[in-house]
Amino acid sequence: MASANQTKANEARLRYRAGSVEPTAGVALGYTQANLVVLPKEWAYDFLVFAQRNPKPCPILDVSDVGSFKTFLAPSSDLRTDLPLYRIWRDGKLSEELRDARKAWDERDDLVSFLIGCSFTFESALLDAGISLRHIDQNLNVSMYLTNQSCRPAGRLSGNLVVSMRPIKASLVQKARDITALYPSVHGAPVHIGSPSELGIASLSKPDFGDAVEIKNDEVPMFWACGVTPQAIVMASKIPFAITHAPGHMFITDVLESNYKV
């Protein structure tokens, strides 16, 4: 029998399938969330190698069979409909955002889906430890930034790292780092703490993805590798066709977050 939270995860997916749109931070806490990247088969091997070479931003949780829209992470789900918002990419450019990706998915019969770990997964552990998260408190999308840090290329794929940022009280920075380090399959420990300029971020008030949040005087910006990085790779590498989640609008799985804790 499904647990209460697993029922909540399924209810959230059904809500998105029916057309509801919302950032998924704080939804079905306790259950793993995942980024989605869907590519033609001819690009799938390059991406698999890219993810292996860049495990911090691209920790793979599952890969579908060619043409399948199913995942063992939530067997009753449909990857074409059960995320709140999708992005369709053509020749590396954002073509459209859709609540339902079935029409775009039907354009090809050779698509391979990659589900990648998401930092939303460790947020319940931070909350349980008394570390507040402003984007959840304010019902906002997490702040995400394209950095000046190059990922290791693979085949035809290259581009720069994207990070998510959370302002954390200075007295809790080490605690937040230690907690998230226990979740390497969902980005793990932060890749940078403090000065955003070292990552090439000119202004924290102008995120490339998501919403800006206030950073108070007693807080430090902490940056984690982000599963939006593949979207930066789609753009930089001019992949002819791709489907992804919209940043912050993740796939909610039936897998307990604790399964990915080491």
C-alpha positions as CSV (number, residue, x, y, z in Angstrom):
1,M,0.0,0.0,0.0
2,A,1.3,3.5,-0.8
3,S,2.3,5.7,2.0
4,A,0.6,9.1,2.6
5,N,3.4,11.0,0.9
6,Q,3.6,8.6,-2.0
7,T,-0.1,9.1,-2.5
8,K,0.7,12.9,-2.4
9,A,3.4,12.3,-5.1
10,N,0.9,10.5,-7.3
11,E,-1.8,13.1,-6.6
12,A,0.6,15.9,-7.7
13,R,1.5,14.1,-10.9
14,L,-2.2,13.6,-11.7
15,R,-2.8,17.3,-10.9
16,Y,-0.1,18.3,-13.4
17,R,-1.6,15.8,-15.9
18,A,-4.8,17.7,-15.6
19,G,-3.1,21.0,-16.4
20,S,-2.0,22.5,-13.1
21,V,1.2,24.4,-13.2
22,E,3.5,25.2,-10.1
23,P,7.1,25.0,-9.1
24,T,7.6,21.7,-7.3
25,A,9.9,22.8,-4.5
26,G,8.2,21.7,-1.3
27,V,5.7,19.4,-3.0
28,A,5.4,15.8,-1.7
29,L,8.3,16.3,0.7
30,G,10.2,13.1,1.4
31,Y,10.0,11.9,-2.2
32,T,12.7,12.3,-4.8
33,Q,12.3,14.9,-7.6
34,A,14.1,14.6,-10.9
35,N,15.1,16.8,-13.9
36,L,14.0,15.5,-17.3
37,V,16.0,15.6,-20.6
38,V,14.6,13.8,-23.6
39,L,16.8,13.5,-26.7
40,P,16.8,11.7,-30.1
41,K,18.6,8.3,-29.9
42,E,21.4,9.6,-32.1
43,W,22.3,12.1,-29.3
44,A,21.6,9.8,-26.4
45,Y,25.1,8.2,-26.2
46,D,26.9,11.6,-26.3
47,F,24.6,12.7,-23.4
48,L,25.2,9.5,-21.4
49,V,29.0,10.1,-21.7
50,F,28.5,13.8,-20.9
51,A,26.6,12.9,-17.7
52,Q,29.3,10.3,-16.7
53,R,32.0,13.0,-17.1
54,N,29.9,15.6,-15.2
55,P,28.3,13.8,-12.4
56,K,27.7,16.8,-10.1
57,P,25.2,18.6,-12.4
58,C,24.0,15.4,-14.2
59,P,23.6,12.5,-11.8
60,I,21.5,10.0,-13.7
61,L,18.7,8.2,-11.8
62,D,17.1,6.4,-14.8
63,V,17.3,6.1,-18.6
64,S,14.3,5.0,-20.6
65,D,14.1,2.6,-23.5
66,V,14.0,4.2,-26.9
67,G,10.5,5.5,-27.6
68,S,9.3,4.9,-24.0
69,F,7.7,7.5,-21.8
70,K,7.8,5.3,-18.7
71,T,10.2,5.1,-15.7
72,F,10.7,2.7,-12.9
73,L,11.0,5.7,-10.6
74,A,7.1,6.0,-10.8
75,P,5.7,3.0,-12.8
76,S,2.2,4.4,-13.1
77,S,3.4,7.8,-14.5
78,D,3.6,9.2,-18.0
79,L,6.7,11.4,-18.7
80,R,4.8,13.2,-21.4
81,T,2.1,14.6,-19.1
82,D,3.1,14.3,-15.4
83,L,5.4,17.3,-15.1
84,P,3.8,20.7,-14.5
85,L,5.6,22.5,-17.3
86,Y,7.8,21.4,-20.3
87,R,10.2,23.1,-22.6
88,I,10.6,22.2,-26.3
89,W,13.9,22.9,-28.0
90,R,14.7,23.1,-31.7
91,D,18.2,23.7,-33.0
92,G,19.3,24.7,-29.5
93,K,16.7,27.4,-29.2
94,L,13.6,27.4,-26.9
95,S,10.6,26.8,-29.1
96,E,7.8,26.8,-26.6
97,E,6.7,26.0,-23.1
98,L,3.8,23.5,-22.7
99,R,1.8,21.9,-20.0
100,D,1.5,18.7,-22.0
101,A,4.3,17.4,-24.2
102,R,2.5,14.6,-26.0
103,K,2.2,16.4,-29.3
104,A,5.9,17.3,-29.4
105,W,6.8,13.8,-28.2
106,D,4.8,12.3,-31.1
107,E,7.0,14.1,-33.6
108,R,9.6,11.3,-33.2
109,D,9.6,7.6,-32.3
110,D,13.3,7.5,-31.3
111,L,13.3,9.5,-28.1
112,V,15.3,8.6,-25.0
113,S,14.4,10.0,-21.6
114,F,17.0,10.8,-18.9
115,L,15.9,11.5,-15.4
116,I,18.6,13.4,-13.4
117,G,18.8,14.0,-9.7
118,C,17.5,17.3,-8.4
119,S,18.6,19.4,-5.4
120,F,14.9,19.7,-4.3
121,T,15.4,16.2,-3.0
122,F,17.7,17.2,-0.2
123,E,15.6,20.2,0.8
124,S,13.4,18.3,3.3
125,A,16.6,17.2,5.1
126,L,17.6,20.8,5.4
127,L,14.2,21.8,6.6
128,D,14.2,19.0,9.2
129,A,17.6,20.3,10.4
130,G,16.1,23.7,11.1
131,I,17.6,25.4,8.0
132,S,14.9,27.5,6.4
133,L,14.7,27.9,2.6
134,R,13.4,31.3,1.4
135,H,12.1,30.1,-2.0
136,I,9.9,27.6,-0.2
137,D,8.8,30.0,2.5
138,Q,7.8,32.5,-0.2
139,N,6.4,29.9,-2.6
140,L,8.9,30.9,-5.3
141,N,11.1,29.0,-7.7
142,V,14.7,28.5,-6.6
143,S,17.2,31.0,-8.1
144,M,19.4,29.5,-10.8
145,Y,22.4,31.0,-12.7
146,L,24.5,30.1,-15.7
147,T,28.2,30.2,-14.6
148,N,31.5,30.8,-16.3
149,Q,32.6,27.2,-15.3
150,S,33.0,24.9,-18.3
151,C,31.7,21.3,-18.1
152,R,33.8,18.6,-19.5
153,P,32.8,18.1,-23.1
154,A,31.6,14.8,-24.6
155,G,31.3,14.1,-28.3
156,R,29.2,16.9,-29.8
157,L,28.1,18.3,-26.4
158,S,29.7,21.1,-24.4
159,G,28.7,24.1,-22.4
160,N,28.8,25.7,-18.9
161,L,27.6,24.7,-15.5
162,V,24.3,26.0,-14.1
163,V,24.0,26.3,-10.3
164,S,21.1,26.8,-7.9
165,M,21.5,29.2,-5.0
166,R,20.1,29.2,-1.5
167,P,20.9,31.9,1.0
168,I,21.8,30.2,4.3
169,K,22.6,31.8,7.7
170,A,26.3,32.0,8.2
171,S,26.1,30.0,11.4
172,L,24.4,27.1,9.5
173,V,26.6,27.0,6.3
174,Q,28.7,24.1,7.5
175,K,25.7,22.2,8.6
176,A,24.0,22.7,5.2
177,R,27.1,21.6,3.4
178,D,27.4,18.4,5.5
179,I,23.7,17.5,5.1
180,T,23.7,17.9,1.3
181,A,27.0,16.0,1.0
182,L,25.1,12.9,2.1
183,Y,23.1,13.1,-1.2
184,P,25.6,12.7,-4.0
185,S,22.9,11.3,-6.4
186,V,21.0,14.5,-6.3
187,H,24.0,16.9,-6.7
188,G,25.5,16.5,-3.2
189,A,27.6,19.2,-1.5
190,P,27.7,22.7,-2.9
191,V,30.2,23.5,-5.6
192,H,30.7,27.1,-4.3
193,I,30.1,29.1,-1.2
194,G,30.2,32.9,-1.0
195,S,31.3,35.3,-3.7
196,P,29.1,34.9,-6.8
197,S,31.6,36.8,-8.9
198,E,33.9,33.9,-8.8
199,L,31.3,31.9,-10.8
200,G,30.9,34.8,-13.2
201,I,27.5,35.8,-11.7
202,A,27.2,39.6,-12.0
203,S,24.0,40.0,-9.9
204,L,22.1,37.6,-7.7
205,S,19.1,39.7,-8.2
206,K,18.9,38.7,-11.8
207,P,18.9,34.9,-12.0
208,D,19.0,33.2,-15.5
209,F,16.3,30.8,-14.4
210,G,13.8,30.9,-11.5
211,D,13.0,33.7,-9.1
212,A,15.3,36.2,-7.2
213,V,15.1,36.0,-3.4
214,E,16.4,38.4,-0.7
215,I,19.8,37.7,0.9
216,K,20.0,39.1,4.4
217,N,23.1,40.5,6.1
218,D,23.6,37.4,8.2
219,E,23.3,35.0,5.2
220,V,25.7,33.5,2.8
221,P,24.8,32.4,-0.8
222,M,25.5,28.7,-1.3
223,F,25.6,27.3,-4.8
224,W,24.8,23.7,-5.8
225,A,25.3,22.1,-9.3
226,C,21.9,22.2,-11.0
227,G,20.1,19.8,-13.3
228,V,19.2,22.7,-15.6
229,T,22.8,22.4,-16.9
230,P,21.6,20.1,-19.7
231,Q,19.4,22.9,-21.0
232,A,22.5,25.1,-21.2
233,I,24.2,22.2,-23.1
234,V,21.2,21.9,-25.5
235,M,21.6,25.6,-26.3
236,A,25.4,25.7,-26.5
237,S,25.5,22.5,-28.6
238,K,22.5,23.4,-30.8
239,I,20.9,20.0,-30.4
240,P,18.2,19.8,-33.2
241,F,15.4,18.5,-30.9
242,A,14.9,18.1,-27.2
243,I,12.2,18.1,-24.5
244,T,13.1,19.2,-21.0
245,H,11.3,20.2,-17.8
246,A,10.9,23.9,-17.3
247,P,13.3,25.0,-14.6
248,G,11.9,24.4,-11.1
249,H,9.0,22.3,-12.5
250,M,10.3,18.8,-11.8
251,F,9.2,15.2,-12.1
252,I,8.0,13.8,-8.7
253,T,8.9,10.2,-8.3
254,D,7.7,7.4,-5.9
255,V,11.2,6.9,-4.6
256,L,12.0,8.0,-1.0
257,E,14.6,10.7,-0.7
258,S,16.3,8.5,2.0
259,N,17.1,5.9,-0.8
260,Y,19.7,8.4,-2.1
261,K,21.3,9.2,1.2
262,V,24.7,7.7,1.9
